[in-house]
């Protein structure tokens, strides 16, 4: 290993390339801003450039390839940022009609072909890991970027390079506005007073250990960075055959771009993929920092590094499904209502993707059923707060279940899986669920979850009454408000006519006091007593709200008759504490059916399982 100090006549006297296995440009604006501040602090005394001073940039790790270009193993975040600064200073000076050949030489130069001796025009810094970022950096070096077309540079690293460019340009323009001489002085200080230590390794194979142990300034290496490195190291790269490397690079780019496009975190995807497809130790729920060590310890066992291309292809396939799940879709890209419901319930929650990844091989109808069970289970955990109990760990549970689910192939095996894994969980929470609903208030549950609960109950009742429920989104639409039958904001007069005026506030918050109501009607009846609200409720198209005050026109409709009797739907002449408590009990019993905790509810159980609920 050769350690040398960089030539003080220029940071970019040599040519550098960031190889395929390197991580992307990941610096945030805060990292770039800190570098600029440090440079100014070290090189300047107020507005004057110090004479006898240097700025130590740290160390970089490199090895020379066959054409004598330095391949950057560590240091690309800093060198890429410095390179951007040179490009921006050059462009700003050109706008003042003061072009700089010295700066041009720091951005591009000429080398000789070792075989022919021909001149080769080259950029001082080039990127190999990301085609978008590479094209963007070349365009910046050529000053040919069309900023109204910057959206075409669609990768994560390209976006961060653009962010860095914007910040540096703003810094240069603000500090050196209409002062090209001071700007040239800054560029001279930057090019001649920055010092770094260059650590040169003899070959690529020796890069791995260095890559594992050295972190760039401010941004540590992640398991994704290290895995990418290891996969490239494990891929054959013979002198006359680089096809494997190029294929791996192309596939890795596709993987990262797919995740980036859908704003999914690569580390989380990788963690969930491993937990869903392999056996992992769950003592500490397999944190992200353990991922790379798992690959080192288990990769050989599973043949991951024997065939890196195949492994990355499997990652891409799983990643595409993972991104479908994030869009509430099945693996064939069709809509999945239950996954959409989970989004409504849990928003950016992703832990159930572990189980979905393990079950993505299932036939569509079975996968959809799996999603229904997952929705219900997550709701049980949420509403009973079971997920906060020490003996409940959803990550661990889903990872353990994944091992069994991977083996499921037939409908019979699927039913057995549900009976063994889901059913005991449902039954263990049945009593807690009922107690929770009997005491449920909008003060105990986030508003979006209250809307979800009311929407699911209304959807279920409409389906039972009319056999024609609407999509859940219809009930969740903002044109339908959460109506407090006993008004939230009320006069002293209304509070005093309530049978329990001292407990007025607590009754206002109860689930039994809530219903869905069209926005137009809600606006007209808001804050009025129940007697005056009745007329508005009669105009509602929402069955549960209209049936509070008006007996449904049953006639000979036996289905409607049976539904009303089954659900205990009734009208309320007065709205007092007894009415609210009665309606809370009605909604509790309906909720047990909605979430499959009662015979006749939303179930897919076979007859044997149904008997367990009776």
Secondary structure, DSSP 4 states (H G I P E B T S, - for coil): -EEEEPPTT-TTSS-EEE-TTSPPP---HHHHHHHHHHHHHHHEETTEEPSS--EEEEEEEEEE-TTSPEEEEE-HHHHHHHHHHHHHHHHHHHHTT---HHHHHHHEEEEE-TTT--EEEEESEEE-S-HHHHHHHHHHHHT---GGGGGG--SHHHHHHHHHHHHHHHHHHHHSTT-HHHHHHHHHHHHHSEEEEEEE-SSGGGHHHHHHH--BTTBPPPHHHHHHHHHHHHS--BTTB-HHHHHHHHHHHHHHHHHHHTT--HHHHHHHHHHHHS----TT---GGGHHHHHHHHTTTTTTTTSHHHHHHHHHHHHHHHHHHHTTB-TTS-B-HHHHHHHHHHTT--TTHHHHHHTTTS-HHHHHHHHHHHHHHHHHHHHHTGGGSTT--HHHHHHHHHHHHTT--SHHHHHHHIIIIIHHHHHHHHHHHHHHHHT-BTTTS-HHHHHHHHHHHHHHHHHHHHS-PPPHHHHHSTTEEEEESS-SS--HHHHHHSTTGGGHHHHHHBGGGEEEEEHHHHHHHTT--HHHHHHHHHT-S-HHHHTTTS----TT-HHHHHHHHHHT----SS-SHHHHHHHHHHHHHHHHHHTT-STTSS----HHHHGGG-
